Every structure is written in C-alpha cells, then in structure tokens.
Amino acid sequence: MAASFVVPGLSGVTVRDRLKGLTAQDETVLRLVGGRLGTLASRDLKARCAAGLEHENEAWASRKRILTAESSSRWAGSLTKATHDQWALARRGQGAHIRQLEVGIRTIRHRLSLPLREKGSKRAAGGYRSRMEWHAKTRRLRVLEDRLAAARADWVAGRVHVVRGGKRLLNSRHHLEQAQLTEQEWRARWEASRRFLQADGESGKRYGNETIRISPDGQVSIKLPAPLAHLANAPRGRYVLAARVSFAHRGEAWRDRVGANRAVAYRIHEDVQRQRWYLTASWTIPPAQAVPLTAVRAGGLIGVDANADHLAAWRLDVHGNPVGVPRRFDYDLSGTADHRDAQVRHALTRLLHWATRHRLAIAVEDLDFTAETTREKHGGRKKFRRLISGMPVGRLRARLVSMAADLGIPLVAVDPAYTSRWGAQHWQKPLTSKTRKTTRHDAAAVAIGRRALGHPVRRRTAPPPHDRSDRAGHRTVQAAPGTLGREGPRPRVPGPRTRSVPPGCGANAGNQNAQHRPGRSTEHESWQQDPLPLSP
C-alpha cells in the first residue's frame, strides 16, 4: 500500500469575465487581430513540428525574429511559447498512446497463449471464450502491432500530429448532419478556435502585461500587430475596447496584482454558440504550506468514495468510527460539457460546505484510470469498461483541489486498493440497521477514511486465546492500549430498557471490590465481619 499524503495546494489562479458592451468595430478588430495572429501561430507550429528533436535555441530565436517583423516582439514571444507548449503536449500524448498500445498487445498475447475458456486470476485475464473470439483477437493483435510500429517510428523521429482548432471539430466538417451544424456554423466555430489572442504577463511592466493591458478600473487595450496598426484608436499603436471587465471572483486579488505591476496572463476568445466574448486572466501564486498529516488526523475527517454518478461520504472520528449518517452527493454526467462541469461543481460545493461546518479534512482515493480504460484489460466486461471510462476522475480531482484550497480544507489522498471490497466485507453489514441501509459505496467511504487516519480497514482483529487473553493484547483495533479509559466502566443509562438503577447508586463496575466474585464484596453490609488485625 502506498502511504497516505496531504495533497499540495495550487500554484496558479484563473478567473474569467465576459466582455460586455463591445461595439461592432471592437468585434471586427478582435477578429482581424486574432485571425492574423492565428495564421502566424499555424505557420510557426508547422516550422516547430518540422524541426522535430533537432530544435535548438538558435532556431527558436530565428523563428521569433521572423514573427517579430510581422507582428511585434511581445506577440512573437507569446506565439513561440504557445507553439512549444502545444508541441510538448502532443509529445506527452504520443508517449501515453504508445504505453496504452503496449499494454493492449501484452494482454492479447497472454490470453492467446492460454487454452480456450481457461479461468483467469485477479491480476491476469484468462483464455478467450470461443475459437471465433480467439481468431478475431489474432487479427486485432496485428492491427495494434502495426499502430505501435508507426507510433514508435514517429516517436524516434520526433514527429507529432497536431491540429490547431481540434481534430474532433475538423472531422465534424465531413459529418455536419450528425453534428447538427450547417456549413456556415461550422466555419464560424472553426475560425474562432484557430484565432490567437493570448499574451503572457511581464513583471515590472505597466499593469503586468504590455501586450493585453487591463487597468484596475477594467479598461482593456490591445497592442496591434504591425500590419494592423492603422486600426489603432489610442497612442503607440494600441486599440482600446469599449467594454470593461470586473472579475467577480478574486477581483480584489487581481486588482492588487495589477496595481503592483505583477505579471498577469490574458486570453480573449469568442463563444460562437452564445455569441459572446470572454477574457480570461491567470497568474501564479506561491504554493501554500501543506498541513502535516498528524494535524489533519487530529480531529477526524470525512471519507469520500467517488463513483460514476455520486459521491458517497461518511464522517469518522479520530479512532476511525463512523459518526452520524452517510451523505450522498449526486451529479448527472449526461448532456453538454458545461452541464457536466456544473453538476460536478455543485456536488463538490455541497461536500465542501459540509466539511466546513464540521471543520474536518477530506480523504479521497488517489485514482488514475489512464491504464484501466483499455478494452483488452477487462475483456468482454463492457459495462465495467463504460463505468470506468465514464467516471470524471480528472475533472473531480482538478475541481476538488482548487475548491478545497479556496476554503482552506486539507485533502488526504490514499491508496485506492481494495477499498470497496474490504469496506463491504468489514463495514457494510455492521452499519446496516432496520432504519438505515448501508450501500457498498458508503462502506468504501469508511474504508477510505480509516486508511487516511492510519487505521487498518478491518473492523476487528482475531480474539486472543482464552488462556493468553492477558498477554495477547486487546482484541479490537478501535482503541490503542495506551488510550485512557478504554477498560473503564460503561456509562449507566437509567430507564426500563437497561433495568439499571439511577446514576450514583448501586455497585461501581469499575471497582474490583464491587464485582460479584468469590472473595469480593458487592457492598459492605452491617452483618459482614471486619478482617482480623494481624497484630494486637
């Protein structure tokens, strides 16, 4: 099992606001500037991809000089940096694709080597179910081997395949009816996605950015490229927009930053479907000091089990005992991407507000399904594969880390191995009552919380032998041997249910002399004889 750890805080901030009140002239200028810079970005990306692994700093400087003559030095710096980031992202995706192909090929070869219908184990799949499936997998093996050979050749040569604007949107041009788009609508989205209107910040410059400058009162001005300098409506080749921005979220932090001339990066883009323009601001922040794990465990925490359609959560005390009732936070992942993101955000908001009320940390699984989504790993278990592929692991992780950092709630990541299985085995039945039905996911949340607290998932250990009960140790794992009061008497609850006497009366269960044992007196009555003295 991997050790649990406190998730580090964020290192950057991104906020967005709508550009309201743009005139027709403003939109025309933004489209012209974005189209012009987008053409230069496509040209620069082509040159970078052609260089491959032989790219050097001198080639970078040469490309930047060419772009400077057609735009400006600052625009050229933003273009080359965006090109390098896009090439590096494609390179990392290429490596992940190669690893996924290798896993699929290794799995098929192993299953082909086994006899038909041979049972598999927990760690390896068994043989194929029929001769027809075996033959189909031999053909698929050849296809995957050819793809792997081509991908490795591209990796060695440094070739990457990148589409500015997105491959999915490009392919939808040939399937307009399925995408429910007309040619004009597709063309508008394609041009908007290929525009380039983003600039990196510069510390020490006015308002932290000379290319796209925004004053503390929200005035937006853009440095125009050299071929479009005749469109300027302000000195020094700048164009001032009629719209003003006022970031509702983190607005004070943004104003303090631009007032101190600290670096802020900006990006302007158009949402064609809504017919709106947006401006995104981002900057780096110093990483927050992580809370020690011992301090996080001091007051208990909340264990959370992430599922395809809900979050199962249960509060645990410092000893790992469930407190209260389980909570469930549902979300619906059907519909558009904006709807899915809003559903996840709403579920996490309710979870974090619950943790804030009790001032507790949150324990989650350190999930990573990048190697689990291959179709060859789980064979014909299509439902299980769809379940894994449908879980919003990346979206949940990014949202939870950012939202918890804003509220100051620590996150503890634990190893996800066997949390659902062991939770159902040891906690589902004991936590089920006539009025509460505990699900497998609720029991998994308890297992996750106990692992984050440093306790074993198992509810009770095996009892010691009867003849060695005193030296075999305590039989439960709920309280350590050094815990005060663990062997003390239980509190008396008066009432007919327990048939107990009122508090303060009767024998004290914690007193050994008060027990009904041979040689022990329950109460000192008047007829009992006092012990004789040993000396006169």
RODO-2510 file (C-alpha; in nm, 4 decimals, decimal comma):
residues 536
     n   res          X          Y          Z
     1     m     0,0000     0,0000     0,0000
     2     a     0,1207     0,3475    -0,0844
     3     a     0,1433     0,5856     0,2084
     4     s    -0,1277     0,8471     0,2523
     5     f    -0,0267     1,2085     0,1969
     6     v    -0,1726     1,5576     0,2135
     7     v    -0,2425     1,6949    -0,1357
     8     p    -0,0320     2,0062    -0,2056
     9     g    -0,2076     2,3328    -0,2779
    10     l    -0,2460     2,5145    -0,6067
    11     s     0,0299     2,7053    -0,7820
    12     g    -0,1873     2,9191    -1,0117
    13     v    -0,5183     3,1023    -1,0383
    14     t    -0,7501     3,1508    -1,3369
    15     v    -1,0543     3,3799    -1,3467
    16     r    -1,2853     3,4698    -1,6332
    17     d    -1,5221     3,7553    -1,7127
    18     r    -1,7467     3,8443    -2,0033
    19     l    -1,6664     4,1395    -2,2298
    20     k    -1,9986     4,3221    -2,2206
    21     g    -2,0779     4,6241    -2,4323
    22     l    -1,8496     4,5525    -2,7274
    23     t    -1,9275     4,7566    -3,0363
    24     a    -1,9335     4,6177    -3,3898
    25     q    -1,5986     4,7877    -3,4540
    26     d    -1,4486     4,6201    -3,1467
    27     e    -1,5583     4,2748    -3,2602
    28     t    -1,4245     4,3396    -3,6104
    29     v    -1,0847     4,4423    -3,4726
    30     l    -1,0695     4,1390    -3,2419
    31     r    -1,1472     3,9038    -3,5292
    32     l    -0,8874     4,0669    -3,7547
    33     v    -0,6155     4,0616    -3,4898
    34     g    -0,6992     3,7062    -3,3827
    35     g    -0,7105     3,5815    -3,7429
    36     r    -0,3796     3,7470    -3,8275
    37     l    -0,2029     3,6071    -3,5207
    38     g    -0,3691     3,2686    -3,5730
    39     t    -0,2154     3,2473    -3,9199
    40     l     0,1269     3,3233    -3,7747
    41     a     0,0728     3,0648    -3,4999
    42     s    -0,0139     2,7949    -3,7554
    43     r     0,2931     2,8804    -3,9591
    44     d     0,5179     2,8738    -3,6521
    45     l     0,3727     2,5416    -3,5348
    46     k     0,4441     2,3893    -3,8742
    47     a     0,8054     2,5042    -3,8526
    48     r     0,8404     2,3679    -3,4998
    49     c     0,6978     2,0283    -3,5938
    50     a     0,9270     2,0090    -3,8973
    51     a     1,2323     2,0670    -3,6732
    52     g     1,1422     1,7707    -3,4503
    53     l     1,4069     1,6687    -3,1996
    54     e     1,6771     1,8757    -3,3724
    55     h     1,5315     2,2033    -3,2499
    56     e     1,7805     2,4352    -3,0785
    57     n     1,7790     2,7789    -2,9193
    58     e     1,9163     2,9346    -3,2373
    59     a     1,6222     2,8015    -3,4379
    60     w     1,3863     2,9393    -3,1727
    61     a     1,5484     3,2825    -3,1983
    62     s     1,5286     3,2709    -3,5769
    63     r     1,1574     3,1930    -3,5688
    64     k     1,0975     3,4704    -3,3199
    65     r     1,2767     3,7247    -3,5419
    66     i     1,0564     3,6282    -3,8362
    67     l     0,7405     3,6660    -3,6284
    68     t     0,8571     3,9990    -3,4839
    69     a     0,8749     4,1534    -3,8301
    70     e     0,5121     4,0558    -3,8979
    71     s     0,3636     4,1393    -3,5554
    72     s     0,5705     4,2681    -3,2615
    73     s     0,8373     4,1363    -3,0282
    74     r     0,5924     4,0636    -2,7459
    75     w     0,3407     3,8933    -2,9745
    76     a     0,6279     3,6871    -3,1187
    77     g     0,7283     3,5742    -2,7695
    78     s     0,3731     3,4647    -2,6890
    79     l     0,3424     3,2815    -3,0225
    80     t     0,6643     3,0837    -2,9854
    81     k     0,5894     2,9908    -2,6234
    82     a     0,2399     2,8673    -2,7153
    83     t     0,3908     2,6668    -3,0021
    84     h     0,6404     2,4945    -2,7741
    85     d     0,3718     2,4154    -2,5166
    86     q     0,1483     2,2638    -2,7844
    87     w     0,4318     2,0539    -2,9267
    88     a     0,5262     1,9289    -2,5770
    89     l     0,1629     1,8390    -2,5028
    90     a     0,1392     1,6404    -2,8262
    91     r     0,4644     1,4677    -2,7390
    92     r     0,3335     1,3597    -2,3985
    93     g     0,0103     1,2359    -2,5558
    94     q     0,2127     1,0354    -2,8068
    95     g     0,4041     0,8667    -2,5265
    96     a     0,0815     0,7799    -2,3429
    97     h    -0,0629     0,6327    -2,6650
    98     i     0,2437     0,4121    -2,7065
    99     r     0,2176     0,2841    -2,3491
   100     q    -0,1504     0,2042    -2,3954
   101     l    -0,0780     0,0097    -2,7154
   102     e     0,1950    -0,1873    -2,5381
   103     v    -0,0441    -0,2831    -2,2569
   104     g    -0,3079    -0,3978    -2,5068
   105     i    -0,0606    -0,6042    -2,7083
   106     r     0,0829    -0,7638    -2,3945
   107     t    -0,2641    -0,8599    -2,2721
   108     i    -0,3726    -1,0109    -2,6058
   109     r    -0,0539    -1,2145    -2,6363
   110     h    -0,1002    -1,3525    -2,2867
   111     r    -0,4628    -1,4533    -2,3473
   112     l    -0,3815    -1,6072    -2,6865
   113     s    -0,1193    -1,8295    -2,5218
   114     l    -0,3785    -1,9817    -2,2851
   115     p    -0,6216    -2,2614    -2,3727
   116     l    -0,9774    -2,1672    -2,4576
   117     r    -1,2117    -2,0940    -2,1652
   118     e    -0,9345    -2,1149    -1,9078
   119     k    -1,0189    -1,9169    -1,5972
   120     g    -0,8125    -1,6135    -1,5105
   121     s    -0,6980    -1,4704    -1,1814
   122     k    -0,7447    -1,1353    -1,0131
   123     r    -0,4300    -0,9978    -1,1730
   124     a    -0,4429    -1,1582    -1,5191
   125     a    -0,7243    -1,2420    -1,7587
   126     g    -0,7922    -1,5973    -1,8684
   127     g    -0,8278    -1,7528    -2,2113
   128     y    -1,0811    -1,6454    -2,4708
   129     r    -1,4310    -1,7885    -2,4635
   130     s    -1,4523    -1,9297    -2,8147
   131     r    -1,2465    -2,0085    -3,1204
   132     m    -1,4150    -1,7251    -3,3083
   133     e    -1,3106    -1,4694    -3,0474
   134     w    -0,9581    -1,6139    -3,0437
   135     h    -0,9335    -1,5686    -3,4233
   136     a    -1,0689    -1,2116    -3,4066
   137     k    -0,8118    -1,1198    -3,1410
   138     t    -0,5270    -1,2539    -3,3542
   139     r    -0,6319    -1,0095    -3,6275
   140     r    -0,6625    -0,7266    -3,3777
   141     l    -0,3141    -0,8091    -3,2489
   142     r    -0,1710    -0,7480    -3,5960
   143     v    -0,3536    -0,4156    -3,6192
   144     l    -0,2223    -0,2995    -3,2810
   145     e     0,1308    -0,4080    -3,3688
   146     d     0,1187    -0,2023    -3,6893
   147     r    -0,0091     0,1002    -3,4971
   148     l     0,2624     0,0578    -3,2359
   149     a     0,5336     0,0364    -3,5015
   150     a     0,4101     0,3576    -3,6649
   151     a     0,3819     0,5372    -3,3302
   152     r     0,7341     0,4306    -3,2269
   153     a     0,8732     0,5479    -3,5605
   154     d     0,7120     0,8893    -3,5052
   155     w     0,8462     0,8989    -3,1501
   156     v     1,2033     0,8241    -3,2586
   157     a     1,1870     1,0774    -3,5424
   158     g     1,0235     1,3426    -3,3226
   159     r     0,7110     1,3724    -3,5401
   160     v     0,3873     1,4820    -3,3779
   161     h     0,0416     1,5233    -3,5307
   162     v    -0,1251     1,8450    -3,4146
   163     v    -0,4366     2,0218    -3,5431
   164     r    -0,4923     2,3823    -3,4381
   165     g    -0,8599     2,4043    -3,3557
   166     g    -0,9016     2,0408    -3,2617
   167     k    -0,9184     1,7150    -3,4519
   168     r    -1,2775     1,6499    -3,3458
   169     l    -1,4022     1,9787    -3,4872
   170     l    -1,2037     1,9178    -3,8061
   171     n    -1,3593     1,5735    -3,8598
   172     s    -1,7094     1,7059    -3,7951
   173     r    -1,6784     1,9020    -4,1243
   174     h    -1,7465     1,5743    -4,3058
   175     h    -2,0412     1,4828    -4,0797
   176     l    -2,2385     1,8054    -4,0498
   177     e    -2,5730     1,6275    -4,0233
   178     q    -2,4599     1,4171    -3,7283
   179     a    -2,3089     1,7251    -3,5623
   180     q    -2,6325     1,9201    -3,6308
   181     l    -2,4385     2,2067    -3,7881
   182     t    -2,4599     2,3971    -4,1106
   183     e    -2,1525     2,4776    -4,3134
   184     q    -2,1635     2,8436    -4,2034
   185     e    -2,1947     2,7483    -3,8339
   186     w    -1,9072     2,5048    -3,8625
   187     r    -1,6947     2,7643    -4,0410
   188     a    -1,7609     3,0198    -3,7650
   189     r    -1,6581     2,7737    -3,4925
   190     w    -1,3504     2,6658    -3,6879
   191     e    -1,2258     3,0196    -3,7368
   192     a    -1,2946     3,1114    -3,3728
   193     s    -1,0990     2,8102    -3,2457
   194     r    -0,7951     2,8938    -3,4624
   195     r    -0,7651     3,2574    -3,3579
   196     f    -0,4775     3,3578    -3,1327
   197     l    -0,5392     3,6293    -2,8735
   198     q    -0,3313     3,5474    -2,5672
   199     a    -0,0310     3,7131    -2,4079
   200     d     0,1956     3,6170    -2,1194
   201     g     0,2494     3,8539    -1,8293
   202     e     0,5628     4,0544    -1,7558
   203     s     0,6529     4,1549    -1,4012
   204     g     0,7589     4,5168    -1,3668
   205     k     0,5689     4,6344    -1,6753
   206     r     0,2641     4,8549    -1,6503
   207     y    -0,0264     4,6548    -1,5055
   208     g     0,1732     4,3342    -1,5521
   209     n     0,1201     4,2970    -1,9272
   210     e     0,2182     4,5236    -2,2159
   211     t     0,0500     4,3265    -2,4949
   212     i    -0,3017     4,2954    -2,3487
   213     r    -0,3192     4,5644    -2,0834
   214     i    -0,6072     4,5930    -1,8345
   215     s    -0,6149     4,8781    -1,5851
   216     p    -0,7517     4,8335    -1,2305
   217     d    -1,0754     5,0062    -1,3361
   218     g    -1,1312     4,7433    -1,6102
   219     q    -1,0228     4,9247    -1,9276
   220     v    -0,8885     4,6809    -2,1902
   221     s    -0,6334     4,7827    -2,4535
   222     i    -0,4523     4,5653    -2,7088
   223     k    -0,1195     4,6141    -2,8829
   224     l    -0,1968     4,5817    -3,2554
   225     p     0,0366     4,3903    -3,4893
   226     a     0,2340     4,5993    -3,7352
   227     p     0,0138     4,5242    -4,0428
   228     l    -0,2974     4,6333    -3,8477
   229     a    -0,1546     4,9451    -3,6851
   230     h    -0,3889     5,1672    -3,8910
   231     l    -0,6839     5,0420    -3,6802
   232     a    -0,5453     5,1985    -3,3610
   233     n    -0,7650     5,4396    -3,1660
   234     a    -0,5038     5,5142    -2,8948
   235     p    -0,1385     5,6285    -2,8987
   236     r     0,1502     5,3906    -2,9757
   237     g    -0,0485     5,1526    -3,1947
   238     r    -0,2971     5,0391    -2,9311
   239     y    -0,6683     4,9749    -2,9549
   240     v    -0,8948     5,0377    -2,6524
   241     l    -1,2133     4,8329    -2,6263
   242     a    -1,5417     4,9892    -2,5240
   243     a    -1,6152     4,7032    -2,2822
   244     r    -1,4825     4,6942    -1,9281
   245     v    -1,4138     4,3916    -1,7125
   246     s    -1,4689     4,3468    -1,3403
   247     f    -1,3847     3,9998    -1,2171
   248     a    -1,6495     3,8935    -0,9693
   249     h    -1,4345     3,6068    -0,8436
   250     r    -1,0945     3,7027    -0,6962
   251     g    -1,1424     4,0572    -0,8202
   252     e    -0,9631     4,2113    -0,5226
   253     a    -0,6633     3,9793    -0,5658
   254     w    -0,6462     4,0665    -0,9350
   255     r    -0,6632     4,4427    -0,8690
   256     d    -0,3917     4,4196    -0,6054
   257     r    -0,1730     4,2314    -0,8516
   258     v    -0,2125     4,4677    -1,1466
   259     g    -0,1777     4,7658    -0,9128
   260     a     0,1646     4,6335    -0,8087
   261     n     0,2643     4,5701    -1,1761
   262     r     0,2952     4,1957    -1,1239
   263     a     0,2675     3,9525    -1,4163
   264     v    -0,0811     3,8520    -1,5320
   265     a    -0,1504     3,6490    -1,8483
   266     y    -0,4656     3,7172    -2,0517
   267     r    -0,6607     3,5337    -2,3200
   268     i    -0,9538     3,6618    -2,5286
   269     h    -1,1807     3,4171    -2,7083
   270     e    -1,5246     3,4102    -2,8696
   271     d    -1,8050     3,1690    -2,7871
   272     v    -1,9780     3,1410    -3,1245
   273     q    -2,2692     2,9378    -2,9946
   274     r    -2,3617     3,2014    -2,7333
   275     q    -2,2346     3,4943    -2,9401
   276     r    -2,0265     3,6250    -2,6513
   277     w    -1,6669     3,7314    -2,5947
   278     y    -1,4758     3,6323    -2,2804
   279     l    -1,1489     3,7404    -2,1207
   280     t    -0,9502     3,5001    -1,9010
   281     a    -0,6816     3,6160    -1,6564
   282     s    -0,4289     3,3818    -1,4931
   283     w    -0,1297     3,4218    -1,2655
   284     t     0,0922     3,2102    -1,0423
   285     i     0,0774     3,2073    -0,6656
   286     p     0,3289     3,0746    -0,4114
   287     p     0,2383     2,7216    -0,3035
   288     a     0,0709     2,7095     0,0345
   289     q     0,2412     2,5313     0,3207
   290     a     0,0984     2,1803     0,3455
   291     v    -0,0604     2,0872     0,6778
   292     p     0,1163     1,7936     0,8497
   293     l    -0,0691     1,4650     0,8261
   294     t    -0,0734     1,4265     1,2042
   295     a    -0,2511     1,7602     1,2406
   296     v    -0,5072     1,6644     0,9761
   297     r    -0,5860     1,3405     1,1605
   298     a    -0,6240     1,5090     1,4992
   299     g    -0,9979     1,5776     1,4813
   300     g    -1,1129     1,3037     1,2440
   301     l    -1,2073     1,3533     0,8811
   302     i    -1,4597     1,2748     0,6075
   303     g    -1,4057     0,9729     0,3825
   304     v    -1,5304     1,0196     0,0246
   305     d    -1,5816     0,7461    -0,2359
   306     a    -1,6092     0,8796    -0,5928
   307     n    -1,8468     0,6952    -0,8257
   308     a    -1,9853     0,7377    -1,1757
   309     d    -2,2993     0,9225    -1,0611
   310     h    -2,2462     1,0330    -0,6994
   311     l    -2,0069     1,0946    -0,4125
   312     a    -2,0552     0,8746    -0,1047
   313     a    -1,9246     1,0387     0,2143
   314     w    -1,9156     0,9454     0,5810
   315     r    -1,7748     1,1322     0,8790
   316     l    -1,5240     0,9467     1,1013
   317     d    -1,3822     1,0346     1,4417
   318     v    -1,0159     1,0194     1,5335
   319     h    -1,0440     0,6460     1,6212
   320     g    -1,1920     0,5598     1,2798
   321     n    -1,5505     0,5088     1,3954
   322     p    -1,8340     0,6303     1,1686
   323     v    -2,0242     0,9243     1,3142
   324     g    -2,3790     1,0156     1,2200
   325     v    -2,5335     0,9030     0,8943
   326     p    -2,3740     0,8723     0,5480
   327     r    -2,4193     1,1500     0,2956
   328     r    -2,4698     1,1187    -0,0801
   329     f    -2,3983     1,3961    -0,3325
   330     d    -2,5424     1,3131    -0,6746
   331     y    -2,4482     1,4517    -1,0156
   332     d    -2,5695     1,3821    -1,3688
   333     l    -2,2985     1,3470    -1,6350
   334     s    -2,5313     1,3418    -1,9350
   335     g    -2,5635     1,6389    -2,1694
   336     t    -2,3126     1,9014    -2,2731
   337     a    -1,9698     1,9569    -2,1232
   338     d    -2,0846     2,2755    -1,9472
   339     h    -2,3751     2,0870    -1,7878
   340     r    -2,1467     1,8071    -1,6668
   341     d    -1,8984     2,0553    -1,5247
   342     a    -2,1755     2,2409    -1,3427
   343     q    -2,3081     1,9160    -1,1956
   344     v    -1,9649     1,8180    -1,0611
   345     r    -1,9072     2,1668    -0,9231
   346     h    -2,2440     2,1683    -0,7457
   347     a    -2,1828     1,8280    -0,5830
   348     l    -1,8371     1,9330    -0,4638
   349     t    -1,9766     2,2596    -0,3270
   350     r    -2,2233     2,0732    -0,1045
   351     l    -1,9490     1,8347     0,0109
   352     l    -1,7095     2,1171     0,0983
   353     h    -1,9763     2,3149     0,2812
   354     w    -2,0485     2,0066     0,4939
   355     a    -1,6773     1,9691     0,5718
   356     t    -1,6530     2,3407     0,6562
   357     r    -1,9368     2,3208     0,9077
   358     h    -1,7608     2,0422     1,0985
   359     r    -1,4079     2,1815     1,0353
   360     l    -1,2800     1,8491     0,9039
   361     a    -1,0423     1,7372     0,6309
   362     i    -1,1481     1,5206     0,3353
   363     a    -0,9959     1,1851     0,2418
   364     v    -1,0184     1,0725    -0,1219
   365     e    -0,8691     0,7966    -0,3333
   366     d    -0,5668     0,8727    -0,5479
   367     l    -0,7377     0,7405    -0,8620
   368     d    -0,5739     0,7188    -1,2031
   369     f    -0,7571     0,5215    -1,4733
   370     t    -0,5192     0,6012    -1,7607
   371     a    -0,4123     0,2354    -1,7831
   372     e    -0,7512     0,0890    -1,6902
   373     t    -0,9574     0,2101    -1,9873
   374     t    -0,8022    -0,0191    -2,2466
   375     r    -1,0556    -0,2609    -2,3916
   376     e    -0,8146    -0,5535    -2,3718
   377     k    -0,7593    -0,5394    -1,9953
   378     h    -1,1141    -0,6305    -1,8907
   379     g    -1,2125    -0,8430    -2,1905
   380     g    -1,5859    -0,8647    -2,2527
   381     r    -1,6844    -0,6659    -1,9428
   382     k    -1,8250    -0,3814    -2,1478
   383     k    -2,0417    -0,2459    -1,8682
   384     f    -1,7441    -0,2235    -1,6352
   385     r    -1,5334    -0,0561    -1,9034
   386     r    -1,8050     0,2023    -1,9639
   387     l    -1,8254     0,2596    -1,5887
   388     i    -1,4523     0,3304    -1,5634
   389     s    -1,4465     0,5489    -1,8740
   390     g    -1,7480     0,7473    -1,7540
   391     m    -1,6052     0,8387    -1,4143
   392     p    -1,4968     1,2063    -1,4137
   393     v    -1,1679     1,1348    -1,2368
   394     g    -0,9660     1,4198    -1,3869
   395     r    -1,2475     1,6729    -1,3548
   396     l    -1,3185     1,5735    -0,9951
   397     r    -0,9516     1,5920    -0,8998
   398     a    -0,8953     1,9349    -1,0538
   399     r    -1,2180     2,0821    -0,9176
   400     l    -1,1791     1,9373    -0,5690
   401     v    -0,8200     2,0561    -0,5268
   402     s    -0,8965     2,4102    -0,6426
   403     m    -1,2211     2,4499    -0,4463
   404     a    -1,0782     2,2983    -0,1282
   405     a    -0,7771     2,5291    -0,1477
   406     d    -1,0084     2,8330    -0,1583
   407     l    -1,1869     2,7181     0,1586
   408     g    -0,8710     2,6048     0,3372
   409     i    -0,9817     2,2408     0,3656
   410     p    -0,6941     1,9859     0,3661
   411     l    -0,7169     1,6879     0,1302
   412     v    -0,5667     1,3489     0,2097
   413     a    -0,5000     1,1099    -0,0799
   414     v    -0,4932     0,7370    -0,0028
   415     d    -0,4140     0,4222    -0,1958
   416     p    -0,7363     0,3010    -0,3670
   417     a    -0,6502    -0,0703    -0,3474
   418     y    -0,9366    -0,2881    -0,2189
   419     t    -1,1266    -0,0043    -0,0506
   420     s    -1,4619    -0,1103    -0,1991
   421     r    -1,4086    -0,4828    -0,1389
   422     w    -1,2749    -0,4582     0,2157
   423     g    -1,5232    -0,1862     0,3080
   424     a    -1,8148    -0,4067     0,2017
   425     q    -1,6628    -0,7068     0,3791
   426     h    -1,5991    -0,5455     0,7166
   427     w    -1,8342    -0,2459     0,7416
   428     q    -2,1431    -0,2815     0,5239
   429     k    -2,3279    -0,5372     0,7360
   430     p    -2,2408    -0,3940     1,0830
   431     l    -2,3549    -0,0457     0,9762
   432     t    -2,6860    -0,1682     0,8335
   433     s    -2,9912    -0,1432     1,0579
   434     k    -3,3672    -0,1532     1,0244
   435     t    -3,3810     0,2200     0,9578
   436     r    -3,0609     0,2565     0,7537
   437     k    -2,9447     0,0597     0,4529
   438     t    -2,5712     0,0959     0,4087
   439     t    -2,4526     0,0646     0,0494
   440     r    -2,1245    -0,0715    -0,0745
   441     h    -2,0116     0,2820    -0,1577
   442     d    -2,0867     0,4051     0,1955
   443     a    -1,8757     0,1227     0,3357
   444     a    -1,5972     0,2145     0,0917
   445     a    -1,6056     0,5714     0,2242
   446     v    -1,5467     0,4350     0,5756
   447     a    -1,2548     0,2265     0,4483
   448     i    -1,1019     0,5299     0,2770
   449     g    -1,1360     0,7405     0,5902
   450     r    -0,9804     0,4749     0,8120
   451     r    -0,6866     0,4340     0,5767
   452     a    -0,6326     0,8112     0,5793
   453     l    -0,6381     0,8089     0,9612
   454     g    -0,3715     0,5388     0,9696
   455     h    -0,6041     0,2622     1,0955
   456     p    -0,6461    -0,0761     0,9269
   457     v    -0,9644    -0,1191     0,7269
   458     r    -1,0559    -0,4358     0,9144
   459     r    -1,3148    -0,3733     1,1840
   460     r    -1,1907    -0,6236     1,4436
   461     t    -0,8849    -0,8411     1,4788
   462     a    -0,8973    -1,2065     1,5764
   463     p    -0,9555    -1,2528     1,9527
   464     p    -0,6637    -1,3918     2,1523
   465     p    -0,6718    -1,7415     2,3004
   466     h    -0,8605    -1,7704     2,6279
   467     d    -0,5573    -1,8831     2,8233
   468     r    -0,3467    -1,5923     2,6939
   469     s    -0,6006    -1,3122     2,6977
   470     d    -0,3954    -1,1042     2,9388
   471     r    -0,0741    -1,1168     2,7362
   472     a    -0,2137    -1,1443     2,3835
   473     g    -0,3336    -0,7846     2,3802
   474     h    -0,6604    -0,6075     2,3273
   475     r    -0,8861    -0,7771     2,0746
   476     t    -1,0203    -0,4661     1,8992
   477     v    -0,8448    -0,2083     1,6870
   478     q    -1,0748     0,0743     1,7892
   479     a    -0,8575     0,1927     2,0804
   480     a    -0,4856     0,1614     2,1372
   481     p    -0,3523     0,0025     2,4594
   482     g    -0,2434     0,3426     2,5843
   483     t    -0,5819     0,5061     2,5393
   484     l    -0,7161     0,6286     2,8728
   485     g    -1,0463     0,4830     2,9844
   486     r    -1,0599     0,2009     2,7343
   487     e    -1,1058    -0,0583     3,0120
   488     g    -1,3303     0,1624     3,2229
   489     p    -1,6953     0,1004     3,3007
   490     r    -1,9651     0,1846     3,0543
   491     p    -2,1888     0,4772     3,1467
   492     r    -2,5192     0,3752     3,3026
   493     v    -2,8270     0,4881     3,1173
   494     p    -3,1269     0,4850     3,3544
   495     g    -3,4560     0,3538     3,2292
   496     p    -3,6616     0,0386     3,1875
   497     r    -3,4710    -0,0648     2,8762
   498     t    -3,1458    -0,1296     3,0627
   499     r    -3,3034    -0,2107     3,4013
   500     s    -3,0317    -0,0058     3,5610
   501     v    -3,0558     0,1842     3,8835
   502     p    -3,0395     0,5633     3,8860
   503     p    -2,6953     0,7199     3,8478
   504     g    -2,4909     0,7354     4,1660
   505     c    -2,6478     0,4280     4,3260
   506     g    -2,5506     0,0632     4,3334
   507     a    -2,2232    -0,1040     4,2670
   508     n    -1,9482     0,0592     4,0661
   509     a    -1,8459    -0,1632     3,7779
   510     g    -1,5007    -0,0128     3,7678
   511     n    -1,4204    -0,1142     4,1248
   512     q    -1,2902    -0,4696     4,1539
   513     n    -1,4220    -0,4996     4,5064
   514     a    -1,7689    -0,4181     4,3764
   515     q    -1,7842    -0,7223     4,1479
   516     h    -1,9891    -1,0309     4,2276
   517     r    -1,6925    -1,2637     4,2578
   518     p    -1,5751    -1,5053     4,5273
   519     g    -1,3895    -1,3125     4,7925
   520     r    -1,5198    -0,9801     4,6670
   521     s    -1,7915    -0,7936     4,8475
   522     t    -2,0505    -0,6187     4,6447
   523     e    -2,1454    -0,3790     4,9209
   524     h    -2,0310    -0,3590     5,2827
   525     e    -2,3295    -0,4597     5,4897
   526     s    -2,3638    -0,4332     5,8657
   527     w    -2,3638    -0,8102     5,9159
   528     q    -2,0282    -0,8627     5,7475
   529     q    -1,7318    -0,9126     5,9827
   530     d    -1,4321    -0,6876     5,9516
   531     p    -1,0989    -0,8608     5,8829
   532     l    -0,8996    -0,9514     6,1963
   533     p    -0,5850    -0,7488     6,2594
   534     l    -0,2520    -0,9209     6,2020
   535     s    -0,1062    -0,7827     6,5232
   536     p    -0,2518    -0,6871     6,8592
***
